[in-house]
Amino acid sequence: MNLIYSEFAKRVVSSEIRELLKYTRIEGIISFAGGLPDPSLFPINDISRITKTILEEKGLIALQYGPTPGEPDFIESLVSHSKDFGEYVENNQICVTSSSQQGLDLLSLVMVDKDSEIIMELPSYLGAIQAFSRAGAIMNGIRLQDDGMDLNQLEDVLKLKMNKGKKVRFIYTIPDYQNPSGIVLSIEKRKELIQLASRWEIPIVEDSPYREICFDGALNPSLWSLASGNGVIQLKTFSKMLFPGMRLGWMTAQKDIIEKFALMKQSVDLCSPTFNQLIIARYIKEGKMRETIKNAIGIYKEKNSAMLDSLEKFMPSYVNWSTPTGGMFLWVTLPETVDSKEMVKKAVENNVIYVTGRPFHCDGSGQNTLRLNYSFPILHQINEGIQLLSQTIRETCKVTSNAI
């Protein structure tokens, strides 16, 4: 039978990164490839206890369909969690999602038509690129500087689009410990971005999975907070600060906007799992979430320091990297003559694997970059793995230099 596939389906292509992850299953490979939390943080005993309690106390509710925007208990817990980290939101400004990837999906369904113009960072989150690409968006990448998006380039692009009579649908940004770069948007640029977006009447989409994982306590106010919620759509998830298995996140926006997203969600999956929402609501209510985040910060800070120390110790002088103060990733830039995808085979031979940088670039650039994850590998693997990666880079650059 010859099936006729939709235009959406035709736009979906296999991820280069998915292909790389097959190497992580090879015995002896040290992997910096995934974006996985450290499983030692998973609160198995607490979740087991709370699950039993929820079944005993609210079993008939937990196993039933729930409201599309989310379970009231869970939404109340999200309001409380947000307040703990300096963000203020009303219950009717929240729509629960099946993690933030569904938030990106709903964003595409609600706000993107074929050939819609959008703005995003260069590089940016692969999952966002995939969602926007599937919707048929025209993605305009704005280069990242050490303090975040280049706002001068952003304004130039907006002027160019205006002169061509094209309206930008939204500006997508990950302001805190950005994936893949680990870069933080400075407080000055946050304020300037909000002013710029307001002047051009373009909404900002603030993707914020890592904000709570702040190593130095210097937590910048979110774009949502700085803008008092005006003109900002925020995406959040528990996949990084807690664990990904529950597949729970949420969107925050002004009431009339969030209602549109909830309506679209109704047509997608009716509701996120009621059972999961009630479990995490109780977990937050007991104060366990703050405890888990505190533990995650301690573990990831130590791993981050270990990776930065190893990079400084072993990497050749022609390699550069970011120095994140939170989150789970850092970004490595190689000489322009090196292709990190072509280097994968040699890396695997040396028993180390990473994620290539090109898929994070909506314009297809970034062939000489790669992303390293420090949250998942154990400490001794970080030191050994960076040595192996350094060896791989030196061998590759030697070959490249000889070829030239």
C-alpha positions, -999 to +999 in steps of 0.1 A: +000+000+000+014+034-009+005+058+018+002+095+012+021+113+039+013+148+051+035+178+045+043+178+082+056+143+080+077+151+049+095+179+068+106+155+097+140+141+091+162+118+112+183+136+138+221+134+134+222+133+172+199+103+175+223+084+152+252+093+175+235+080+206+238+044+194+275+047+203+266+054+239+256+017+242+290+004+233+308-011+263+337+011+274+326+043+257+326+074+279+296+094+268+293+132+269+265+130+244+231+129+261+213+155+281+205+130+310+202+140+346+223+121+372+202+091+382+216+092+417+193+122+422+161+103+414+141+101+447+128+066+443+119+060+479+099+093+482+081+088+449+073+052+459+058+064+492+039+093+476+025+071+449+011+047+474-004+077+494-020+092+463-036+059+453-050+055+488-062+091+492-071+101+456-070+070+436-103+076+418-092+110+407-056+099+400-067+072+375-093+094+357-091+120+330-083+155+342-088+191+332-069+200+301-050+230+317-039+207+345-050+193+379-058+222+404-034+207+430-006+205+405-012+241+392-012+254+428+021+236+434+036+252+402+026+286+415+044+278+448+075+265+430+077+296+408+074+318+439+103+300+455+125+311+426+113+347+424+086+343+397+050+352+403+022+337+383-015+333+386-033+299+384-051+309+353-018+318+335-006+281+335-012+252+312+003+219+321+022+201+293+037+167+288+072+182+294+084+213+276+087+195+242+050+195+241+051+232+249+072+237+217+048+216+198+018+236+210+037+268+203+042+256+167+006+246+163-008+279+177+017+304+163+035+290+132+022+287+097+043+276+067+069+302+059+063+321+092+093+341+102+108+334+137+139+344+155+161+320+175+197+319+189+226+305+169+231+278+181+199+268+198+180+238+212+177+210+186+142+200+198+130+236+191+146+236+156+129+203+149+095+215+161+097+248+141+111+231+110+082+206+110+058+235+111+074+250+081+089+281+098+116+302+084+142+303+112+165+333+115+195+326+137+211+353+158+246+346+169+254+342+206+279+363+224+294+356+258+265+375+274+238+361+252+221+369+219+236+397+198+209+423+200+224+446+174+222+418+149+187+410+161+175+446+154+192+445+120+173+414+111+140+428+123+145+460+102+153+438+072+121+418+077+100+449+081+114+464+049+104+432+031+069+434+046+074+403+068+062+400+104+082+380+128+060+357+149+082+354+180+117+355+194+127+322+209+154+322+236+169+301+263+183+328+286+196+306+314+225+281+309+215+278+273+213+244+255+238+238+239+262+266+248+257+270+286+256+308+281+235+331+303+217+362+289+230+391+310+206+412+330+213+442+308+205+423+277+173+409+292+160+443+298+170+455+264+155+424+247+122+431+264+122+467+253+131+458+218+104+431+215+078+455+230+088+482+205+085+458+176+054+441+191+069+407+189+063+381+217+093+365+234+093+327+240+114+320+271+124+284+273+136+278+308+145+242+317+177+250+335+172+283+354+169+266+389+202+248+384+223+278+393+258+271+408+267+304+423+234+317+437+234+346+413+201+338+397+190+364+371+154+374+371+135+356+343+122+375+313+087+366+325+094+384+358+111+414+342+083+419+318+056+413+345+043+386+321+036+410+293+046+398+259+064+367+273+054+330+269+074+308+292+081+271+289+092+250+319+099+214+326+108+191+355+129+168+332+162+185+342+157+197+377+139+165+389+136+136+364+123+132+329+103+100+333+071+118+345+071+139+313+057+170+330+062+206+323+041+238+319+035+269+299+030+303+314+014+332+296-013+359+300-047+344+305-061+349+270-030+334+254-028+304+278-065+296+270-056+293+233-028+269+241-051+249+264-076+247+236-050+234+212-037+209+238-073+195+241-071+185+205-036+169+210-039+147+241-069+159+262-048+162+293-014+153+308-014+123+331-035+131+362-016+105+383+018+120+376+006+155+383-008+145+417+025+127+426+047+157+418+022+181+434+026+163+467+064+161+462+066+199+459+042+204+488+064+184+511+094+206+502+112+178+484+116+197+452+138+224+468+159+196+484+163+178+451+174+210+433+199+218+461+214+183+457+215+186+419+233+219+422+259+204+444+265+174+422+265+193+389+287+221+402+314+195+411+311+178+377+312+211+359+344+221+378+359+187+370+352+191+333+365+227+331+396+217+350+402+188+326+397+209+295+422+235+309+447+207+316+444+186+285+430+206+256+454+221+230+455+259+229+436+262+196+404+248+212+379+271+230+350+263+253+323+281+273+324+282+311+288+278+323+278+286+359+248+264+358+228+239+338+242+207+322+262+215+291+292+234+278+302+242+242+335+235+225+348+253+194+375+237+172+395+252+144+374+260+114+391+233+093+377+206+116+344+189+111+331+174+144+309+150+126+338+135+106+358+133+139+331+110+155+347+078+141+381+086+155+364+096+188+346+062+191+379+044+183+393+063+213+363+053+235+347+087+238+316+103+222+300+138+221+273+156+203+282+173+170+274+210+168+258+214+134+223+202+143+220+230+168+224+256+140+192+265+121+214+277+092+234+245+089+266+261+102+287+251+132+305+221+117+335+229+139+316+228+172+304+202+197+284+199+229+296+182+261+273+171+289+286+169+324+255+160+344+254+123+335+290+109+335+306+101+368+336+122+380+365+098+370+349+094+335+349+132+330+387+134+336+395+103+315+370+112+288+384+147+283+418+133+279+405+109+252+387+137+235+418+159+236+438+130+220+411+127+193+412+164+185+450+165+183+450+135+160+423+150+138+440+184+136+473+168+128+456+149+098+438+181+087+470+201+089+489+175+069+461+175+043+464+212+039 
